[in-house]
Amino acid sequence: MIIIYVYIWIMQIINKALCINIRFFMKKLPENIFNSNIANKKIHVINA
């Protein structure tokens, strides 16, 4: 039970780090290249 809790906690930290990286990456690229549709697909893949 403790192992499962720690695993979920680690996965949440990784998820937050990936989401922050995607937001930072989106800010660096022009909006017309990296539009909201691509961003939503990438976030959906991470959350799956």
N, CA, C and O atoms as a Tripos MOL2 file, in Angstrom:
@<TRIPOS>MOLECULE
protein
  192   191    48     0     0
PROTEIN
NO_CHARGES

@<TRIPOS>ATOM
      1 N           0.8320   -1.2050    0.0000 N.3       1 MET1
      2 CA          0.0000    0.0000    0.0000 C.3       1 MET1
      3 C           0.8700    1.2610    0.0000 C.2       1 MET1
      4 O           0.5840    2.2090   -0.7310 O.2       1 MET1
      5 N           1.9170    1.2760    0.8060 N.am      2 ILE2
      6 CA          2.8370    2.4280    0.8660 C.3       2 ILE2
      7 C           3.5740    2.5770   -0.4700 C.2       2 ILE2
      8 O           3.7860    3.6930   -0.9460 O.2       2 ILE2
      9 N           3.9610    1.4560   -1.0650 N.am      3 ILE3
     10 CA          4.6850    1.4830   -2.3490 C.3       3 ILE3
     11 C           3.8150    2.1210   -3.4310 C.2       3 ILE3
     12 O           4.3070    2.9230   -4.2250 O.2       3 ILE3
     13 N           2.5380    1.7740   -3.4700 N.am      4 ILE4
     14 CA          1.6000    2.3450   -4.4490 C.3       4 ILE4
     15 C           1.4770    3.8570   -4.2450 C.2       4 ILE4
     16 O           1.4670    4.6150   -5.2150 O.2       4 ILE4
     17 N           1.3830    4.2940   -2.9910 N.am      5 TYR5
     18 CA          1.2650    5.7210   -2.6750 C.3       5 TYR5
     19 C           2.4960    6.4900   -3.1470 C.2       5 TYR5
     20 O           2.3720    7.5610   -3.7410 O.2       5 TYR5
     21 N           3.6780    5.9470   -2.8850 N.am      6 VAL6
     22 CA          4.9340    6.5850   -3.3110 C.3       6 VAL6
     23 C           5.0100    6.6470   -4.8340 C.2       6 VAL6
     24 O           5.4370    7.6580   -5.3910 O.2       6 VAL6
     25 N           4.5990    5.5710   -5.5130 N.am      7 TYR7
     26 CA          4.6090    5.5300   -6.9790 C.3       7 TYR7
     27 C           3.7100    6.6160   -7.5640 C.2       7 TYR7
     28 O           4.1040    7.3130   -8.4990 O.2       7 TYR7
     29 N           2.4970    6.7620   -7.0120 N.am      8 ILE8
     30 CA          1.5560    7.7990   -7.4690 C.3       8 ILE8
     31 C           2.1500    9.1860   -7.2220 C.2       8 ILE8
     32 O           2.0330   10.0680   -8.0730 O.2       8 ILE8
     33 N           2.7830    9.3850   -6.0720 N.am      9 TRP9
     34 CA          3.3900   10.6690   -5.7110 C.3       9 TRP9
     35 C           4.5040   11.0320   -6.6960 C.2       9 TRP9
     36 O           4.5910   12.1760   -7.1430 O.2       9 TRP9
     37 N           5.3580   10.0540   -7.0350 N.am     10 ILE10
     38 CA          6.4440   10.2810   -7.9990 C.3      10 ILE10
     39 C           5.8720   10.6130   -9.3780 C.2      10 ILE10
     40 O           6.3640   11.5200  -10.0500 O.2      10 ILE10
     41 N           4.8380    9.8860   -9.8020 N.am     11 MET11
     42 CA          4.2190   10.1370  -11.1060 C.3      11 MET11
     43 C           3.6140   11.5380  -11.1800 C.2      11 MET11
     44 O           3.6700   12.1830  -12.2270 O.2      11 MET11
     45 N           3.0390   12.0080  -10.0820 N.am     12 GLN12
     46 CA          2.4760   13.3630  -10.0450 C.3      12 GLN12
     47 C           3.5730   14.4140  -10.2020 C.2      12 GLN12
     48 O           3.3780   15.4110  -10.8970 O.2      12 GLN12
     49 N           4.7240   14.2000   -9.5640 N.am     13 ILE13
     50 CA          5.8590   15.1290   -9.6860 C.3      13 ILE13
     51 C           6.3550   15.1570  -11.1350 C.2      13 ILE13
     52 O           6.6230   16.2280  -11.6780 O.2      13 ILE13
     53 N           6.4770   13.9780  -11.7600 N.am     14 ILE14
     54 CA          6.9210   13.8950  -13.1600 C.3      14 ILE14
     55 C           5.9200   14.6010  -14.0760 C.2      14 ILE14
     56 O           6.3160   15.3390  -14.9780 O.2      14 ILE14
     57 N           4.6290   14.3770  -13.8450 N.am     15 ASN15
     58 CA          3.5750   15.0170  -14.6400 C.3      15 ASN15
     59 C           3.6550   16.5340  -14.5470 C.2      15 ASN15
     60 O           3.5490   17.2200  -15.5640 O.2      15 ASN15
     61 N           3.8420   17.0690  -13.3370 N.am     16 LYS16
     62 CA          3.9470   18.5210  -13.1440 C.3      16 LYS16
     63 C           5.1630   19.0670  -13.8730 C.2      16 LYS16
     64 O           5.0800   20.1150  -14.5140 O.2      16 LYS16
     65 N           6.2920   18.3730  -13.7850 N.am     17 ALA17
     66 CA          7.5220   18.8040  -14.4520 C.3      17 ALA17
     67 C           7.3300   18.8380  -15.9670 C.2      17 ALA17
     68 O           7.7700   19.7820  -16.6240 O.2      17 ALA17
     69 N           6.6780   17.8150  -16.5270 N.am     18 LEU18
     70 CA          6.4310   17.7600  -17.9710 C.3      18 LEU18
     71 C           5.4870   18.8720  -18.4200 C.2      18 LEU18
     72 O           5.7040   19.4790  -19.4690 O.2      18 LEU18
     73 N           4.4490   19.1440  -17.6440 N.am     19 CYS19
     74 CA          3.5000   20.2100  -17.9880 C.3      19 CYS19
     75 C           4.1840   21.5710  -17.9760 C.2      19 CYS19
     76 O           3.9210   22.4010  -18.8460 O.2      19 CYS19
     77 N           5.0610   21.8120  -16.9960 N.am     20 ILE20
     78 CA          5.8100   23.0740  -16.9210 C.3      20 ILE20
     79 C           6.7230   23.1970  -18.1470 C.2      20 ILE20
     80 O           6.8300   24.2770  -18.7290 O.2      20 ILE20
     81 N           7.3810   22.0990  -18.5440 N.am     21 ASN21
     82 CA          8.2560   22.1140  -19.7160 C.3      21 ASN21
     83 C           7.4860   22.4260  -20.9900 C.2      21 ASN21
     84 O           7.9770   23.1670  -21.8420 O.2      21 ASN21
     85 N           6.2790   21.8670  -21.1330 N.am     22 ILE22
     86 CA          5.4470   22.1320  -22.3150 C.3      22 ILE22
     87 C           5.0510   23.6040  -22.3620 C.2      22 ILE22
     88 O           5.0960   24.2150  -23.4300 O.2      22 ILE22
     89 N           4.6660   24.1810  -21.2310 N.am     23 ARG23
     90 CA          4.2840   25.6040  -21.1840 C.3      23 ARG23
     91 C           5.4700   26.4890  -21.5510 C.2      23 ARG23
     92 O           5.3140   27.4630  -22.2880 O.2      23 ARG23
     93 N           6.6580   26.1540  -21.0380 N.am     24 PHE24
     94 CA          7.8710   26.9180  -21.3410 C.3      24 PHE24
     95 C           8.2040   26.8100  -22.8310 C.2      24 PHE24
     96 O           8.5940   27.7950  -23.4590 O.2      24 PHE24
     97 N           8.0480   25.6050  -23.3920 N.am     25 PHE25
     98 CA          8.3210   25.3500  -24.8100 C.3      25 PHE25
     99 C           7.3490   26.1090  -25.7010 C.2      25 PHE25
    100 O           7.7410   26.6350  -26.7420 O.2      25 PHE25
    101 N           6.0770   26.1680  -25.2950 N.am     26 MET26
    102 CA          5.0530   26.8870  -26.0670 C.3      26 MET26
    103 C           5.3580   28.3820  -26.1140 C.2      26 MET26
    104 O           5.1490   29.0240  -27.1430 O.2      26 MET26
    105 N           5.8470   28.9370  -25.0150 N.am     27 LYS27
    106 CA          6.1580   30.3660  -24.9710 C.3      27 LYS27
    107 C           7.3070   30.7150  -25.9160 C.2      27 LYS27
    108 O           7.3340   31.8070  -26.4840 O.2      27 LYS27
    109 N           8.2620   29.7880  -26.0860 N.am     28 LYS28
    110 CA          9.4320   30.0470  -26.9230 C.3      28 LYS28
    111 C           9.1030   30.0060  -28.4220 C.2      28 LYS28
    112 O           9.7130   30.7280  -29.2110 O.2      28 LYS28
    113 N           8.1410   29.1620  -28.8100 N.am     29 LEU29
    114 CA          7.8070   29.0180  -30.2320 C.3      29 LEU29
    115 C           6.6840   29.9650  -30.6470 C.2      29 LEU29
    116 O           5.8320   30.3120  -29.8300 O.2      29 LEU29
    117 N           6.6780   30.3840  -31.9190 N.am     30 PRO30
    118 CA          5.5840   31.2250  -32.4220 C.3      30 PRO30
    119 C           4.2440   30.5050  -32.3320 C.2      30 PRO30
    120 O           4.1790   29.2820  -32.4590 O.2      30 PRO30
    121 N           3.1840   31.2620  -32.1150 N.am     31 GLU31
    122 CA          1.8530   30.6840  -31.9290 C.3      31 GLU31
    123 C           1.3570   29.9490  -33.1740 C.2      31 GLU31
    124 O           0.6700   28.9330  -33.0610 O.2      31 GLU31
    125 N           1.7010   30.4560  -34.3610 N.am     32 ASN32
    126 CA          1.1900   29.8340  -35.5910 C.3      32 ASN32
    127 C           1.8240   28.4700  -35.8680 C.2      32 ASN32
    128 O           1.2300   27.6520  -36.5700 O.2      32 ASN32
    129 N           3.0200   28.2100  -35.3300 N.am     33 ILE33
    130 CA          3.6720   26.8990  -35.4980 C.3      33 ILE33
    131 C           3.1600   25.9310  -34.4310 C.2      33 ILE33
    132 O           2.7570   24.8080  -34.7360 O.2      33 ILE33
    133 N           3.1830   26.3810  -33.1830 N.am     34 PHE34
    134 CA          2.7930   25.5130  -32.0610 C.3      34 PHE34
    135 C           1.4450   25.9830  -31.5400 C.2      34 PHE34
    136 O           1.3650   26.7000  -30.5430 O.2      34 PHE34
    137 N           0.3670   25.5620  -32.2400 N.am     35 ASN35
    138 CA         -0.9660   26.0340  -31.8690 C.3      35 ASN35
    139 C          -1.5600   25.1930  -30.7440 C.2      35 ASN35
    140 O          -0.9670   24.1990  -30.3240 O.2      35 ASN35
    141 N          -2.7320   25.5970  -30.2590 N.am     36 SER36
    142 CA         -3.3520   24.9550  -29.0980 C.3      36 SER36
    143 C          -3.7210   23.4970  -29.3670 C.2      36 SER36
    144 O          -3.7370   22.6900  -28.4370 O.2      36 SER36
    145 N          -4.0170   23.1410  -30.6230 N.am     37 ASN37
    146 CA         -4.3770   21.7520  -30.9500 C.3      37 ASN37
    147 C          -3.2200   20.7960  -30.6860 C.2      37 ASN37
    148 O          -3.4200   19.7270  -30.1100 O.2      37 ASN37
    149 N          -2.0100   21.1710  -31.1000 N.am     38 ILE38
    150 CA         -0.8230   20.3360  -30.8720 C.3      38 ILE38
    151 C          -0.5380   20.2560  -29.3710 C.2      38 ILE38
    152 O          -0.2180   19.1840  -28.8570 O.2      38 ILE38
    153 N          -0.6510   21.3730  -28.6760 N.am     39 ALA39
    154 CA         -0.4120   21.4130  -27.2320 C.3      39 ALA39
    155 C          -1.3770   20.4910  -26.4980 C.2      39 ALA39
    156 O          -0.9730   19.7510  -25.6020 O.2      39 ALA39
    157 N          -2.6520   20.5350  -26.8780 N.am     40 ASN40
    158 CA         -3.6600   19.6860  -26.2400 C.3      40 ASN40
    159 C          -3.3800   18.2060  -26.4810 C.2      40 ASN40
    160 O          -3.5750   17.3850  -25.5840 O.2      40 ASN40
    161 N          -2.9250   17.8580  -27.6810 N.am     41 LYS41
    162 CA         -2.5950   16.4680  -27.9960 C.3      41 LYS41
    163 C          -1.4200   15.9860  -27.1430 C.2      41 LYS41
    164 O          -1.4570   14.8710  -26.6210 O.2      41 LYS41
    165 N          -0.3870   16.8040  -26.9940 N.am     42 LYS42
    166 CA          0.7920   16.4080  -26.2100 C.3      42 LYS42
    167 C           0.4320   16.2470  -24.7350 C.2      42 LYS42
    168 O           0.8650   15.2890  -24.0950 O.2      42 LYS42
    169 N          -0.3520   17.1710  -24.1910 N.am     43 ILE43
    170 CA         -0.7760   17.0880  -22.7880 C.3      43 ILE43
    171 C          -1.6460   15.8480  -22.5820 C.2      43 ILE43
    172 O          -1.5400   15.1730  -21.5580 O.2      43 ILE43
    173 N          -2.5060   15.5510  -23.5610 N.am     44 HIS44
    174 CA         -3.3830   14.3700  -23.4770 C.3      44 HIS44
    175 C          -2.5590   13.0790  -23.4530 C.2      44 HIS44
    176 O          -2.8930   12.1450  -22.7240 O.2      44 HIS44
    177 N          -1.4960   13.0240  -24.2390 N.am     45 VAL45
    178 CA         -0.6250   11.8400  -24.2790 C.3      45 VAL45
    179 C           0.0620   11.6420  -22.9310 C.2      45 VAL45
    180 O           0.1660   10.5130  -22.4540 O.2      45 VAL45
    181 N           0.5330   12.7300  -22.3090 N.am     46 ILE46
    182 CA          1.1930   12.6420  -20.9990 C.3      46 ILE46
    183 C           0.2100   12.1750  -19.9270 C.2      46 ILE46
    184 O           0.5510   11.3390  -19.0900 O.2      46 ILE46
    185 N          -1.0000   12.7090  -19.9520 N.am     47 ASN47
    186 CA         -1.9950   12.3550  -18.9350 C.3      47 ASN47
    187 C          -2.5230   10.9330  -19.0950 C.2      47 ASN47
    188 O          -3.0270   10.3530  -18.1330 O.2      47 ASN47
    189 N          -2.4140   10.3640  -20.2920 N.am     48 ALA48
    190 CA         -2.9470    9.0150  -20.5510 C.3      48 ALA48
    191 C          -2.1590    7.9470  -19.7910 C.2      48 ALA48
    192 O          -2.4700    6.7600  -19.8940 O.2      48 ALA48
@<TRIPOS>BOND
     1     1     2 1
     2     2     3 1
     3     3     4 2
     4     3     5 am
     5     5     6 1
     6     6     7 1
     7     7     8 2
     8     7     9 am
     9     9    10 1
    10    10    11 1
    11    11    12 2
    12    11    13 am
    13    13    14 1
    14    14    15 1
    15    15    16 2
    16    15    17 am
    17    17    18 1
    18    18    19 1
    19    19    20 2
    20    19    21 am
    21    21    22 1
    22    22    23 1
    23    23    24 2
    24    23    25 am
    25    25    26 1
    26    26    27 1
    27    27    28 2
    28    27    29 am
    29    29    30 1
    30    30    31 1
    31    31    32 2
    32    31    33 am
    33    33    34 1
    34    34    35 1
    35    35    36 2
    36    35    37 am
    37    37    38 1
    38    38    39 1
    39    39    40 2
    40    39    41 am
    41    41    42 1
    42    42    43 1
    43    43    44 2
    44    43    45 am
    45    45    46 1
    46    46    47 1
    47    47    48 2
    48    47    49 am
    49    49    50 1
    50    50    51 1
    51    51    52 2
    52    51    53 am
    53    53    54 1
    54    54    55 1
    55    55    56 2
    56    55    57 am
    57    57    58 1
    58    58    59 1
    59    59    60 2
    60    59    61 am
    61    61    62 1
    62    62    63 1
    63    63    64 2
    64    63    65 am
    65    65    66 1
    66    66    67 1
    67    67    68 2
    68    67    69 am
    69    69    70 1
    70    70    71 1
    71    71    72 2
    72    71    73 am
    73    73    74 1
    74    74    75 1
    75    75    76 2
    76    75    77 am
    77    77    78 1
    78    78    79 1
    79    79    80 2
    80    79    81 am
    81    81    82 1
    82    82    83 1
    83    83    84 2
    84    83    85 am
    85    85    86 1
    86    86    87 1
    87    87    88 2
    88    87    89 am
    89    89    90 1
    90    90    91 1
    91    91    92 2
    92    91    93 am
    93    93    94 1
    94    94    95 1
    95    95    96 2
    96    95    97 am
    97    97    98 1
    98    98    99 1
    99    99   100 2
   100    99   101 am
   101   101   102 1
   102   102   103 1
   103   103   104 2
   104   103   105 am
   105   105   106 1
   106   106   107 1
   107   107   108 2
   108   107   109 am
   109   109   110 1
   110   110   111 1
   111   111   112 2
   112   111   113 am
   113   113   114 1
   114   114   115 1
   115   115   116 2
   116   115   117 am
   117   117   118 1
   118   118   119 1
   119   119   120 2
   120   119   121 am
   121   121   122 1
   122   122   123 1
   123   123   124 2
   124   123   125 am
   125   125   126 1
   126   126   127 1
   127   127   128 2
   128   127   129 am
   129   129   130 1
   130   130   131 1
   131   131   132 2
   132   131   133 am
   133   133   134 1
   134   134   135 1
   135   135   136 2
   136   135   137 am
   137   137   138 1
   138   138   139 1
   139   139   140 2
   140   139   141 am
   141   141   142 1
   142   142   143 1
   143   143   144 2
   144   143   145 am
   145   145   146 1
   146   146   147 1
   147   147   148 2
   148   147   149 am
   149   149   150 1
   150   150   151 1
   151   151   152 2
   152   151   153 am
   153   153   154 1
   154   154   155 1
   155   155   156 2
   156   155   157 am
   157   157   158 1
   158   158   159 1
   159   159   160 2
   160   159   161 am
   161   161   162 1
   162   162   163 1
   163   163   164 2
   164   163   165 am
   165   165   166 1
   166   166   167 1
   167   167   168 2
   168   167   169 am
   169   169   170 1
   170   170   171 1
   171   171   172 2
   172   171   173 am
   173   173   174 1
   174   174   175 1
   175   175   176 2
   176   175   177 am
   177   177   178 1
   178   178   179 1
   179   179   180 2
   180   179   181 am
   181   181   182 1
   182   182   183 1
   183   183   184 2
   184   183   185 am
   185   185   186 1
   186   186   187 1
   187   187   188 2
   188   187   189 am
   189   189   190 1
   190   190   191 1
   191   191   192 2
@<TRIPOS>SUBSTRUCTURE
     1 MET1         2 RESIDUE 1 A MET
     2 ILE2         6 RESIDUE 1 A ILE
     3 ILE3        10 RESIDUE 1 A ILE
     4 ILE4        14 RESIDUE 1 A ILE
     5 TYR5        18 RESIDUE 1 A TYR
     6 VAL6        22 RESIDUE 1 A VAL
     7 TYR7        26 RESIDUE 1 A TYR
     8 ILE8        30 RESIDUE 1 A ILE
     9 TRP9        34 RESIDUE 1 A TRP
    10 ILE10       38 RESIDUE 1 A ILE
    11 MET11       42 RESIDUE 1 A MET
    12 GLN12       46 RESIDUE 1 A GLN
    13 ILE13       50 RESIDUE 1 A ILE
    14 ILE14       54 RESIDUE 1 A ILE
    15 ASN15       58 RESIDUE 1 A ASN
    16 LYS16       62 RESIDUE 1 A LYS
    17 ALA17       66 RESIDUE 1 A ALA
    18 LEU18       70 RESIDUE 1 A LEU
    19 CYS19       74 RESIDUE 1 A CYS
    20 ILE20       78 RESIDUE 1 A ILE
    21 ASN21       82 RESIDUE 1 A ASN
    22 ILE22       86 RESIDUE 1 A ILE
    23 ARG23       90 RESIDUE 1 A ARG
    24 PHE24       94 RESIDUE 1 A PHE
    25 PHE25       98 RESIDUE 1 A PHE
    26 MET26      102 RESIDUE 1 A MET
    27 LYS27      106 RESIDUE 1 A LYS
    28 LYS28      110 RESIDUE 1 A LYS
    29 LEU29      114 RESIDUE 1 A LEU
    30 PRO30      118 RESIDUE 1 A PRO
    31 GLU31      122 RESIDUE 1 A GLU
    32 ASN32      126 RESIDUE 1 A ASN
    33 ILE33      130 RESIDUE 1 A ILE
    34 PHE34      134 RESIDUE 1 A PHE
    35 ASN35      138 RESIDUE 1 A ASN
    36 SER36      142 RESIDUE 1 A SER
    37 ASN37      146 RESIDUE 1 A ASN
    38 ILE38      150 RESIDUE 1 A ILE
    39 ALA39      154 RESIDUE 1 A ALA
    40 ASN40      158 RESIDUE 1 A ASN
    41 LYS41      162 RESIDUE 1 A LYS
    42 LYS42      166 RESIDUE 1 A LYS
    43 ILE43      170 RESIDUE 1 A ILE
    44 HIS44      174 RESIDUE 1 A HIS
    45 VAL45      178 RESIDUE 1 A VAL
    46 ILE46      182 RESIDUE 1 A ILE
    47 ASN47      186 RESIDUE 1 A ASN
    48 ALA48      190 RESIDUE 1 A ALA
